[in-house]
Amino acid sequence: MAGKARQVEVLHSPRLSTVIMVEQTLKDFGGVIKVAELKRRLPRKVMHSTLLGILDYLQKSGKIVIGTKGVLWVYAPKAELDRLTKGGLEV
């Protein structure tokens, strides 16, 4: 499958509480984290395929970036963006 994106097959849809748990763990970490480390830091166990499906969703929705070194939370709510832009310099 050279040149094609890897597609993760999720056998079931994760609960909203599981998605929120993964989001909160990524936000709280505050840096680049490997998937294995993320899995260890989660308060509850999550199947690997389910975690990959959640990460795929979060990447498509623009909340995280997945790179060669791991996963990084990049989403900033609009209110936070407004606050940051009011205090920033205009170039």
C-alpha positions in Angstrom: 0.0 0.0 0.0 2.7 2.5 -0.9 1.5 6.0 -1.1 -1.9 5.4 0.5 -2.8 6.6 3.9 -3.1 4.0 6.6 -6.7 3.6 7.7 -7.6 2.5 11.2 -10.5 0.1 11.5 -12.4 0.7 14.7 -14.6 -2.2 15.7 -16.9 0.0 17.7 -17.4 3.7 18.3 -15.8 4.9 21.5 -17.9 6.5 24.2 -17.9 10.3 24.4 -16.4 10.0 27.9 -13.4 8.1 26.4 -12.8 10.7 23.8 -12.9 13.5 26.4 -10.6 11.5 28.6 -8.0 11.2 25.8 -8.4 14.9 25.0 -7.9 15.9 28.6 -4.8 13.7 29.0 -3.3 15.3 25.9 -4.1 18.8 27.1 -2.7 18.2 30.6 0.5 16.7 29.2 1.4 20.0 27.4 3.9 18.6 25.0 4.8 15.9 22.5 3.8 12.5 23.8 4.3 9.1 22.2 1.2 6.9 21.8 2.5 4.2 24.1 3.2 6.9 26.8 -0.3 8.4 26.3 -1.8 4.9 26.7 0.0 4.5 30.0 -1.1 7.9 31.3 -4.8 7.4 30.6 -6.9 6.9 33.8 -8.7 3.9 32.3 -7.5 1.2 29.9 -8.4 1.8 26.2 -8.0 -0.7 23.4 -5.2 0.2 21.1 -7.4 0.3 18.0 -9.9 2.5 19.8 -7.2 4.9 20.9 -5.9 5.1 17.3 -9.4 5.8 16.1 -9.8 8.6 18.6 -6.4 10.1 17.6 -7.5 9.9 13.9 -10.7 11.8 14.8 -8.8 14.4 16.8 -6.3 14.9 14.0 -9.0 15.3 11.4 -10.8 17.8 13.6 -7.7 19.9 14.0 -7.2 19.4 17.7 -3.9 17.4 17.5 -0.9 17.0 15.2 0.6 13.5 14.8 4.2 13.5 13.8 7.2 11.2 13.9 8.0 12.1 17.5 4.5 11.6 18.8 1.2 13.5 19.4 0.8 17.2 20.2 -2.3 19.0 21.4 -2.7 22.2 19.3 -6.3 23.3 19.7 -7.0 26.6 21.3 -10.6 27.7 22.0 -11.8 30.9 20.3 -11.9 32.9 23.6 -8.2 32.0 24.2 -7.3 32.9 20.7 -9.0 36.3 21.1 -7.1 36.9 24.3 -3.8 36.0 22.7 -4.3 38.2 19.7 -5.3 41.3 21.8 -2.1 41.0 23.7 0.1 40.3 20.6 2.1 42.6 18.4 0.9 43.4 14.9 3.5 42.8 12.3 
